[in-house]
Amino acid sequence: MPHPVLSARAHKPLISFIGKRIWPSSLAPAHPHPAAPPECRKTFSQQTPNTAGTTEQPSFRDFWDAPARLWRPKHHELQEFEIEAIQSGGASLL
């Protein structure tokens, strides 16, 4: 026999969504944002989007096979005194 709370009623969410729940079959034509600067609006129609897809990019199985600029950190390794300063909130520097 199910628990009385389970058989009482189904949960009804408090939020209700208004409107259609389907996506349009075709995309709307591209247009500039209404708040875009005038110079962007003028050149927007001259720009053509690349609909041909992306060019073939090399994929890498391991991160070290990728060029170093993609995986080498741009920051230096933290030294012990820097770690202590961060963990103490800067109080250890005084």
N, CA, C and O atoms as CSV, one atom per row, in Angstrom:
chain,resi,resn,atom,element,x,y,z
A,1,MET,N,N,0.845,-1.183,0.000
A,1,MET,CA,C,0.000,0.000,0.000
A,1,MET,C,C,0.885,1.240,0.000
A,1,MET,O,O,1.757,1.363,0.860
A,2,PRO,N,N,0.681,2.186,-0.965
A,2,PRO,CA,C,1.528,3.380,-1.023
A,2,PRO,C,C,1.282,4.293,0.172
A,2,PRO,O,O,0.230,4.278,0.811
A,3,HIS,N,N,2.282,5.061,0.424
A,3,HIS,CA,C,2.205,6.032,1.521
A,3,HIS,C,C,1.101,7.044,1.217
A,3,HIS,O,O,0.935,7.412,0.054
A,4,PRO,N,N,0.331,7.516,2.220
A,4,PRO,CA,C,-0.780,8.440,1.971
A,4,PRO,C,C,-0.350,9.744,1.303
A,4,PRO,O,O,-1.120,10.321,0.535
A,5,VAL,N,N,0.846,10.210,1.577
A,5,VAL,CA,C,1.308,11.454,0.967
A,5,VAL,C,C,1.490,11.277,-0.538
A,5,VAL,O,O,1.213,12.193,-1.311
A,6,LEU,N,N,1.956,10.101,-0.951
A,6,LEU,CA,C,2.182,9.856,-2.368
A,6,LEU,C,C,0.879,9.776,-3.151
A,6,LEU,O,O,0.835,10.162,-4.319
A,7,SER,N,N,-0.148,9.294,-2.542
A,7,SER,CA,C,-1.402,9.142,-3.263
A,7,SER,C,C,-2.305,10.369,-3.152
A,7,SER,O,O,-3.372,10.393,-3.766
A,8,ALA,N,N,-1.914,11.376,-2.396
A,8,ALA,CA,C,-2.768,12.537,-2.168
A,8,ALA,C,C,-3.010,13.312,-3.462
A,8,ALA,O,O,-4.161,13.458,-3.874
A,9,ARG,N,N,-1.972,13.807,-4.108
A,9,ARG,CA,C,-2.128,14.527,-5.370
A,9,ARG,C,C,-0.767,14.695,-6.033
A,9,ARG,O,O,0.272,14.619,-5.378
A,10,ALA,N,N,-0.791,14.920,-7.319
A,10,ALA,CA,C,0.447,15.133,-8.061
A,10,ALA,C,C,0.939,16.557,-7.815
A,10,ALA,O,O,0.143,17.469,-7.596
A,11,HIS,N,N,2.234,16.732,-7.853
A,11,HIS,CA,C,2.818,18.058,-7.647
A,11,HIS,C,C,2.551,18.953,-8.839
A,11,HIS,O,O,2.785,18.554,-9.980
A,12,LYS,N,N,2.064,20.159,-8.589
A,12,LYS,CA,C,1.847,21.127,-9.647
A,12,LYS,C,C,2.861,22.252,-9.454
A,12,LYS,O,O,2.832,22.922,-8.423
A,13,PRO,N,N,3.754,22.476,-10.415
A,13,PRO,CA,C,4.751,23.536,-10.264
A,13,PRO,C,C,4.087,24.910,-10.161
A,13,PRO,O,O,3.014,25.135,-10.721
A,14,LEU,N,N,4.735,25.817,-9.445
A,14,LEU,CA,C,4.190,27.164,-9.271
A,14,LEU,C,C,4.420,28.041,-10.494
A,14,LEU,O,O,3.745,29.057,-10.657
A,15,ILE,N,N,5.353,27.670,-11.347
A,15,ILE,CA,C,5.648,28.467,-12.527
A,15,ILE,C,C,4.851,27.917,-13.704
A,15,ILE,O,O,4.709,26.704,-13.858
A,16,SER,N,N,4.337,28.814,-14.524
A,16,SER,CA,C,3.635,28.374,-15.733
A,16,SER,C,C,4.195,29.140,-16.916
A,16,SER,O,O,4.407,30.350,-16.839
A,17,PHE,N,N,4.433,28.437,-18.003
A,17,PHE,CA,C,5.015,29.020,-19.195
A,17,PHE,C,C,3.907,29.370,-20.170
A,17,PHE,O,O,3.021,28.561,-20.444
A,18,ILE,N,N,3.971,30.583,-20.689
A,18,ILE,CA,C,2.942,31.070,-21.601
A,18,ILE,C,C,3.507,31.067,-23.015
A,18,ILE,O,O,4.675,31.396,-23.221
A,19,GLY,N,N,2.694,30.702,-23.973
A,19,GLY,CA,C,3.108,30.787,-25.363
A,19,GLY,C,C,3.418,29.434,-25.968
A,19,GLY,O,O,3.248,28.386,-25.346
A,20,LYS,N,N,3.887,29.499,-27.226
A,20,LYS,CA,C,4.218,28.279,-27.956
A,20,LYS,C,C,5.411,27.583,-27.336
A,20,LYS,O,O,6.265,28.217,-26.715
A,21,ARG,N,N,5.461,26.305,-27.507
A,21,ARG,CA,C,6.591,25.537,-27.003
A,21,ARG,C,C,7.312,24.822,-28.131
A,21,ARG,O,O,7.902,23.761,-27.924
A,22,ILE,N,N,7.265,25.395,-29.310
A,22,ILE,CA,C,7.969,24.812,-30.448
A,22,ILE,C,C,8.909,25.861,-31.033
A,22,ILE,O,O,8.642,27.060,-30.953
A,23,TRP,N,N,9.996,25.406,-31.614
A,23,TRP,CA,C,10.953,26.293,-32.254
A,23,TRP,C,C,10.507,26.553,-33.683
A,23,TRP,O,O,9.933,25.670,-34.320
A,24,PRO,N,N,10.760,27.750,-34.197
A,24,PRO,CA,C,10.409,28.013,-35.591
A,24,PRO,C,C,11.246,27.144,-36.524
A,24,PRO,O,O,12.396,26.825,-36.225
A,25,SER,N,N,10.657,26.765,-37.653
A,25,SER,CA,C,11.372,25.881,-38.576
A,25,SER,C,C,12.449,26.617,-39.363
A,25,SER,O,O,13.414,25.998,-39.810
A,26,SER,N,N,12.300,27.920,-39.539
A,26,SER,CA,C,13.314,28.686,-40.262
A,26,SER,C,C,13.859,29.788,-39.360
A,26,SER,O,O,13.168,30.285,-38.470
A,27,LEU,N,N,15.092,30.149,-39.606
A,27,LEU,CA,C,15.724,31.196,-38.820
A,27,LEU,C,C,15.290,32.571,-39.311
A,27,LEU,O,O,15.049,32.773,-40.501
A,28,ALA,N,N,15.196,33.496,-38.394
A,28,ALA,CA,C,14.880,34.867,-38.759
A,28,ALA,C,C,16.103,35.477,-39.437
A,28,ALA,O,O,17.231,35.099,-39.120
A,29,PRO,N,N,15.903,36.407,-40.357
A,29,PRO,CA,C,17.063,37.026,-41.006
A,29,PRO,C,C,17.891,37.820,-39.996
A,29,PRO,O,O,17.356,38.404,-39.053
A,30,ALA,N,N,19.196,37.827,-40.212
A,30,ALA,CA,C,20.094,38.545,-39.323
A,30,ALA,C,C,19.878,40.045,-39.470
A,30,ALA,O,O,19.664,40.551,-40.571
A,31,HIS,N,N,19.936,40.739,-38.354
A,31,HIS,CA,C,19.786,42.187,-38.365
A,31,HIS,C,C,20.613,42.758,-37.221
A,31,HIS,O,O,20.874,42.067,-36.237
A,32,PRO,N,N,21.026,44.018,-37.345
A,32,PRO,CA,C,21.840,44.606,-36.279
A,32,PRO,C,C,20.995,44.874,-35.037
A,32,PRO,O,O,19.774,45.007,-35.124
A,33,HIS,N,N,21.633,44.949,-33.918
A,33,HIS,CA,C,20.958,45.255,-32.664
A,33,HIS,C,C,20.416,46.679,-32.728
A,33,HIS,O,O,21.080,47.554,-33.284
A,34,PRO,N,N,19.235,46.938,-32.180
A,34,PRO,CA,C,18.679,48.297,-32.242
A,34,PRO,C,C,19.563,49.350,-31.583
A,34,PRO,O,O,19.541,50.512,-31.988
A,35,ALA,N,N,20.334,48.964,-30.581
A,35,ALA,CA,C,21.190,49.928,-29.894
A,35,ALA,C,C,22.604,49.967,-30.464
A,35,ALA,O,O,23.487,50.591,-29.876
A,36,ALA,N,N,22.829,49.317,-31.587
A,36,ALA,CA,C,24.166,49.301,-32.188
A,36,ALA,C,C,24.518,50.690,-32.708
A,36,ALA,O,O,23.633,51.442,-33.117
A,37,PRO,N,N,25.800,51.034,-32.695
A,37,PRO,CA,C,26.208,52.328,-33.237
A,37,PRO,C,C,25.885,52.423,-34.736
A,37,PRO,O,O,25.853,51.409,-35.432
A,38,PRO,N,N,25.649,53.629,-35.219
A,38,PRO,CA,C,25.280,53.793,-36.631
A,38,PRO,C,C,26.294,53.203,-37.610
A,38,PRO,O,O,25.902,52.656,-38.641
A,39,GLU,N,N,27.595,53.306,-37.305
A,39,GLU,CA,C,28.588,52.772,-38.241
A,39,GLU,C,C,28.500,51.248,-38.340
A,39,GLU,O,O,28.802,50.675,-39.387
A,40,CYS,N,N,28.089,50.597,-37.258
A,40,CYS,CA,C,27.908,49.138,-37.310
A,40,CYS,C,C,26.657,48.782,-38.109
A,40,CYS,O,O,26.638,47.786,-38.833
A,41,ARG,N,N,25.633,49.585,-37.976
A,41,ARG,CA,C,24.400,49.315,-38.719
A,41,ARG,C,C,24.618,49.440,-40.217
A,41,ARG,O,O,24.055,48.676,-41.001
A,42,LYS,N,N,25.454,50.422,-40.617
A,42,LYS,CA,C,25.713,50.632,-42.046
A,42,LYS,C,C,26.471,49.455,-42.650
A,42,LYS,O,O,26.177,49.031,-43.768
A,43,THR,N,N,27.438,48.930,-41.919
A,43,THR,CA,C,28.282,47.867,-42.457
A,43,THR,C,C,27.714,46.475,-42.194
A,43,THR,O,O,28.270,45.487,-42.673
A,44,PHE,N,N,26.632,46.381,-41.450
A,44,PHE,CA,C,26.087,45.061,-41.105
A,44,PHE,C,C,25.622,44.309,-42.342
A,44,PHE,O,O,25.888,43.115,-42.476
A,45,SER,N,N,24.933,44.991,-43.243
A,45,SER,CA,C,24.419,44.305,-44.432
A,45,SER,C,C,25.539,43.901,-45.385
A,45,SER,O,O,25.355,42.996,-46.200
A,46,GLN,N,N,26.694,44.552,-45.298
A,46,GLN,CA,C,27.817,44.216,-46.170
A,46,GLN,C,C,28.535,42.952,-45.701
A,46,GLN,O,O,29.198,42.282,-46.494
A,47,GLN,N,N,28.405,42.628,-44.425
A,47,GLN,CA,C,29.072,41.447,-43.887
A,47,GLN,C,C,28.277,40.215,-44.266
A,47,GLN,O,O,27.051,40.194,-44.156
A,48,THR,N,N,28.970,39.206,-44.706
A,48,THR,CA,C,28.304,37.954,-45.060
A,48,THR,C,C,28.717,36.892,-44.056
A,48,THR,O,O,29.911,36.675,-43.849
A,49,PRO,N,N,27.764,36.230,-43.433
A,49,PRO,CA,C,28.130,35.186,-42.478
A,49,PRO,C,C,28.694,33.971,-43.191
A,49,PRO,O,O,28.323,33.673,-44.326
A,50,ASN,N,N,29.577,33.286,-42.527
A,50,ASN,CA,C,30.203,32.094,-43.083
A,50,ASN,C,C,29.285,30.911,-42.814
A,50,ASN,O,O,29.327,30.325,-41.733
A,51,THR,N,N,28.457,30.556,-43.789
A,51,THR,CA,C,27.522,29.448,-43.604
A,51,THR,C,C,28.092,28.143,-44.141
A,51,THR,O,O,27.446,27.100,-44.033
A,52,ALA,N,N,29.271,28.180,-44.707
A,52,ALA,CA,C,29.868,26.976,-45.272
A,52,ALA,C,C,30.354,26.030,-44.187
A,52,ALA,O,O,30.705,24.886,-44.479
A,53,GLY,N,N,30.381,26.480,-42.955
A,53,GLY,CA,C,30.859,25.623,-41.872
A,53,GLY,C,C,32.281,26.003,-41.509
A,53,GLY,O,O,32.879,26.898,-42.107
A,54,THR,N,N,32.788,25.331,-40.552
A,54,THR,CA,C,34.137,25.631,-40.109
A,54,THR,C,C,35.142,24.905,-40.986
A,54,THR,O,O,34.843,23.872,-41.585
A,55,THR,N,N,36.316,25.457,-41.045
A,55,THR,CA,C,37.376,24.792,-41.787
A,55,THR,C,C,37.892,23.627,-40.956
A,55,THR,O,O,37.690,23.582,-39.742
A,56,GLU,N,N,38.535,22.720,-41.593
A,56,GLU,CA,C,39.042,21.541,-40.901
A,56,GLU,C,C,40.146,21.968,-39.938
A,56,GLU,O,O,41.181,22.485,-40.356
A,57,GLN,N,N,39.916,21.750,-38.662
A,57,GLN,CA,C,40.889,22.085,-37.634
A,57,GLN,C,C,41.501,20.784,-37.124
A,57,GLN,O,O,40.810,19.771,-37.016
A,58,PRO,N,N,42.781,20.809,-36.814
A,58,PRO,CA,C,43.382,19.590,-36.283
A,58,PRO,C,C,42.841,19.297,-34.881
A,58,PRO,O,O,42.628,20.216,-34.091
A,59,SER,N,N,42.626,18.047,-34.584
A,59,SER,CA,C,42.214,17.668,-33.237
A,59,SER,C,C,43.387,16.934,-32.594
A,59,SER,O,O,44.193,16.295,-33.270
A,60,PHE,N,N,43.455,17.042,-31.298
A,60,PHE,CA,C,44.573,16.482,-30.573
A,60,PHE,C,C,44.057,15.486,-29.545
A,60,PHE,O,O,43.103,15.765,-28.820
A,61,ARG,N,N,44.686,14.345,-29.491
A,61,ARG,CA,C,44.270,13.324,-28.531
A,61,ARG,C,C,44.688,13.708,-27.119
A,61,ARG,O,O,43.914,13.540,-26.177
A,62,ASP,N,N,45.895,14.218,-26.963
A,62,ASP,CA,C,46.402,14.638,-25.666
A,62,ASP,C,C,46.720,16.126,-25.725
A,62,ASP,O,O,47.095,16.643,-26.777
A,63,PHE,N,N,46.569,16.817,-24.592
A,63,PHE,CA,C,46.745,18.256,-24.603
A,63,PHE,C,C,48.169,18.656,-24.950
A,63,PHE,O,O,48.383,19.734,-25.504
A,64,TRP,N,N,49.141,17.820,-24.641
A,64,TRP,CA,C,50.526,18.195,-24.946
A,64,TRP,C,C,50.851,18.053,-26.430
A,64,TRP,O,O,51.902,18.515,-26.874
A,65,ASP,N,N,49.978,17.429,-27.196
A,65,ASP,CA,C,50.175,17.372,-28.638
A,65,ASP,C,C,49.766,18.678,-29.316
A,65,ASP,O,O,50.178,18.954,-30.442
A,66,ALA,N,N,48.968,19.464,-28.638
A,66,ALA,CA,C,48.529,20.750,-29.178
A,66,ALA,C,C,49.685,21.744,-29.111
A,66,ALA,O,O,50.643,21.525,-28.369
A,67,PRO,N,N,49.609,22.823,-29.866
A,67,PRO,CA,C,50.660,23.838,-29.770
A,67,PRO,C,C,50.777,24.367,-28.342
A,67,PRO,O,O,49.787,24.442,-27.614
A,68,ALA,N,N,51.976,24.726,-27.956
A,68,ALA,CA,C,52.240,25.140,-26.581
A,68,ALA,C,C,51.405,26.352,-26.177
A,68,ALA,O,O,51.079,26.501,-24.999
A,69,ARG,N,N,51.054,27.213,-27.114
A,69,ARG,CA,C,50.283,28.406,-26.761
A,69,ARG,C,C,48.895,28.055,-26.229
A,69,ARG,O,O,48.261,28.874,-25.564
A,70,LEU,N,N,48.420,26.842,-26.519
A,70,LEU,CA,C,47.092,26.435,-26.058
A,70,LEU,C,C,47.104,25.786,-24.681
A,70,LEU,O,O,46.076,25.771,-24.003
A,71,TRP,N,N,48.226,25.260,-24.260
A,71,TRP,CA,C,48.222,24.562,-22.978
A,71,TRP,C,C,49.246,25.067,-21.974
A,71,TRP,O,O,49.176,24.701,-20.801
A,72,ARG,N,N,50.182,25.887,-22.391
A,72,ARG,CA,C,51.172,26.416,-21.461
A,72,ARG,C,C,50.532,27.558,-20.666
A,72,ARG,O,O,49.978,28.478,-21.268
A,73,PRO,N,N,50.591,27.525,-19.346
A,73,PRO,CA,C,49.956,28.593,-18.573
A,73,PRO,C,C,50.625,29.935,-18.815
A,73,PRO,O,O,51.838,30.016,-19.007
A,74,LYS,N,N,49.816,30.986,-18.803
A,74,LYS,CA,C,50.345,32.323,-19.023
A,74,LYS,C,C,50.796,32.961,-17.714
A,74,LYS,O,O,51.306,34.082,-17.712
A,75,HIS,N,N,50.616,32.271,-16.629
A,75,HIS,CA,C,51.029,32.791,-15.336
A,75,HIS,C,C,52.156,31.918,-14.790
A,75,HIS,O,O,52.380,30.802,-15.257
A,76,HIS,N,N,52.837,32.434,-13.822
A,76,HIS,CA,C,53.943,31.674,-13.246
A,76,HIS,C,C,53.423,30.772,-12.131
A,76,HIS,O,O,52.328,30.976,-11.607
A,77,GLU,N,N,54.208,29.796,-11.789
A,77,GLU,CA,C,53.857,28.916,-10.683
A,77,GLU,C,C,53.928,29.721,-9.387
A,77,GLU,O,O,54.851,30.511,-9.186
A,78,LEU,N,N,52.954,29.515,-8.518
A,78,LEU,CA,C,52.951,30.230,-7.250
A,78,LEU,C,C,54.043,29.694,-6.336
A,78,LEU,O,O,54.256,28.486,-6.229
A,79,GLN,N,N,54.718,30.612,-5.691
A,79,GLN,CA,C,55.737,30.207,-4.737
A,79,GLN,C,C,55.080,30.045,-3.372
A,79,GLN,O,O,53.944,30.472,-3.169
A,80,GLU,N,N,55.800,29.426,-2.438
A,80,GLU,CA,C,55.234,29.101,-1.128
A,80,GLU,C,C,54.774,30.356,-0.379
A,80,GLU,O,O,53.715,30.334,0.248
A,81,PHE,N,N,55.540,31.441,-0.428
A,81,PHE,CA,C,55.138,32.641,0.308
A,81,PHE,C,C,53.885,33.275,-0.312
A,81,PHE,O,O,53.095,33.900,0.396
A,82,GLU,N,N,53.702,33.117,-1.622
A,82,GLU,CA,C,52.495,33.635,-2.259
A,82,GLU,C,C,51.268,32.826,-1.847
A,82,GLU,O,O,50.194,33.389,-1.629
A,83,ILE,N,N,51.425,31.516,-1.740
A,83,ILE,CA,C,50.333,30.653,-1.305
A,83,ILE,C,C,49.941,30.998,0.125
A,83,ILE,O,O,48.755,31.077,0.445
A,84,GLU,N,N,50.942,31.206,0.993
A,84,GLU,CA,C,50.668,31.572,2.384
A,84,GLU,C,C,49.946,32.909,2.461
A,84,GLU,O,O,49.038,33.079,3.275
A,85,ALA,N,N,50.345,33.860,1.620
A,85,ALA,CA,C,49.696,35.168,1.629
A,85,ALA,C,C,48.243,35.067,1.194
A,85,ALA,O,O,47.377,35.745,1.747
A,86,ILE,N,N,47.977,34.232,0.217
A,86,ILE,CA,C,46.601,34.050,-0.258
A,86,ILE,C,C,45.763,33.374,0.813
A,86,ILE,O,O,44.639,33.799,1.081
A,87,GLN,N,N,46.294,32.334,1.423
A,87,GLN,CA,C,45.536,31.591,2.420
A,87,GLN,C,C,45.282,32.403,3.683
A,87,GLN,O,O,44.269,32.200,4.352
A,88,SER,N,N,46.183,33.316,4.017
A,88,SER,CA,C,45.992,34.122,5.221
A,88,SER,C,C,45.230,35.413,4.930
A,88,SER,O,O,45.000,36.211,5.838
A,89,GLY,N,N,44.844,35.621,3.699
A,89,GLY,CA,C,44.114,36.837,3.352
A,89,GLY,C,C,45.028,38.053,3.298
A,89,GLY,O,O,44.550,39.186,3.354
A,90,GLY,N,N,46.299,37.842,3.193
A,90,GLY,CA,C,47.262,38.934,3.114
A,90,GLY,C,C,47.828,39.330,4.465
A,90,GLY,O,O,48.714,40.182,4.536
A,91,ALA,N,N,47.328,38.724,5.546
A,91,ALA,CA,C,47.790,39.086,6.888
A,91,ALA,C,C,49.226,38.669,7.124
A,91,ALA,O,O,49.900,39.265,7.963
A,92,SER,N,N,49.719,37.664,6.413
A,92,SER,CA,C,51.081,37.203,6.648
A,92,SER,C,C,52.118,38.140,6.041
A,92,SER,O,O,53.310,38.012,6.321
A,93,LEU,N,N,51.673,39.084,5.210
A,93,LEU,CA,C,52.615,40.008,4.590
A,93,LEU,C,C,53.012,41.135,5.531
A,93,LEU,O,O,54.017,41.805,5.293
A,94,LEU,N,N,52.250,41.357,6.589
A,94,LEU,CA,C,52.544,42.465,7.511
A,94,LEU,C,C,53.654,42.154,8.438
A,94,LEU,O,O,54.015,42.986,9.270
